[in-house]
Amino acid sequence: MRRMLIVEDERDIAECLQDYFSTRGFTVSCVFSGEEAVEKLKTAPADVILLDLLLPGISGLEVLRHAKKRYPGARVLIVTGQDRTEFRAEARLYGAVAYITKPFDFSETTWSSAFA
């Protein structure tokens, strides 16, 4: 079973994502801040990381850099309400495989990068 870490400060969104991906064969953990994500990644590897950009404390881009350094093979998908060109470019530069803006839908097309 593949491991997924959801890093999202909006708990209702995190719970919806957790429910969705749990039914698709992922073991899912959720954290709600950048600091929690960095701490979790020290002890629990993730195959897929769904990562919000605007988090309390450490930013999503900092978490992305940390995650890719520790687990270079992890697939990181940015899930954010911030549809800004500079964020997209920086996320790709640091290794994100997708940039999904909120509100999102739960179609297979939207999440296909998580299943690659």
C-alpha positions in Angstrom: 0.0 0.0 0.0 1.3 3.4 -0.9 1.8 6.1 1.8 0.4 9.6 1.4 0.9 12.6 3.6 -1.6 15.4 3.3 -0.4 18.8 4.5 -3.4 21.1 4.7 -4.4 23.7 7.3 -8.1 23.5 6.5 -9.2 20.4 8.3 -12.4 19.8 6.3 -10.4 19.8 3.1 -7.8 17.4 4.6 -10.5 15.0 5.8 -12.2 15.0 2.3 -8.8 14.2 0.7 -8.1 11.6 3.3 -11.4 9.8 2.7 -11.0 10.0 -1.1 -7.4 8.6 -1.2 -8.0 6.0 1.6 -10.6 4.3 -0.7 -8.0 4.3 -3.5 -5.4 2.1 -1.7 -3.3 4.8 0.1 -2.4 4.8 3.8 -3.1 8.4 4.6 -1.7 10.7 7.3 -2.7 14.3 7.7 -0.8 17.2 9.3 -2.0 20.8 9.6 1.2 23.0 9.5 4.5 23.2 7.9 6.3 22.3 11.1 4.2 19.2 11.6 5.0 18.1 8.0 8.7 18.5 8.5 8.6 16.5 11.8 6.4 13.8 10.3 8.7 13.4 7.3 11.6 12.8 9.7 10.1 9.5 10.8 7.5 8.5 8.3 8.3 8.4 4.6 5.7 9.2 2.0 5.3 8.1 -1.6 2.8 10.9 -2.4 2.5 14.3 -0.6 -0.4 16.6 -1.1 0.8 20.0 0.0 -0.9 23.3 0.5 1.3 26.4 -0.1 0.0 28.8 2.5 0.5 27.1 5.9 1.0 28.3 9.4 4.7 28.6 10.2 6.9 27.0 7.6 5.6 27.6 4.0 4.5 24.9 1.7 7.5 25.6 -0.6 9.9 25.1 2.4 8.2 21.8 3.1 8.5 20.9 -0.6 12.3 21.5 -0.5 12.6 19.5 2.7 10.5 16.6 1.4 12.4 16.3 -1.9 15.7 16.4 -0.2 14.8 13.7 2.2 12.7 11.6 -0.2 13.7 12.5 -3.8 11.3 9.9 -5.3 8.2 11.2 -3.5 5.5 12.6 -5.8 4.5 16.1 -4.5 1.3 17.6 -5.7 0.6 21.2 -4.7 -3.1 21.8 -3.7 -3.7 25.5 -3.1 -6.0 28.4 -3.6 -3.1 30.5 -4.8 -3.0 30.3 -8.6 0.0 32.5 -9.1 2.6 32.0 -11.9 5.6 32.5 -9.6 4.3 29.9 -7.2 3.7 27.4 -10.0 7.2 28.0 -11.4 8.9 27.7 -8.0 6.9 24.5 -7.1 8.0 22.9 -10.4 11.6 24.0 -9.9 11.7 22.2 -6.5 10.1 19.0 -7.9 6.3 19.2 -7.6 4.6 17.1 -10.3 1.3 18.9 -10.2 -0.2 22.2 -9.2 -3.9 21.8 -8.4 -6.0 24.9 -7.5 -8.9 25.0 -5.1 -11.7 24.5 -5.5 -10.9 21.2 -7.1 -13.0 18.2 -8.1 -12.5 14.6 -7.4 -12.2 13.3 -10.9 -9.5 10.8 -11.9 -8.2 13.4 -14.3 -7.5 15.9 -11.5 -5.6 13.4 -9.4 -3.9 11.3 -12.2 -0.4 12.5 -11.1 -0.9 11.0 -7.7 -1.4 7.6 -9.2 1.5 7.6 -11.7 
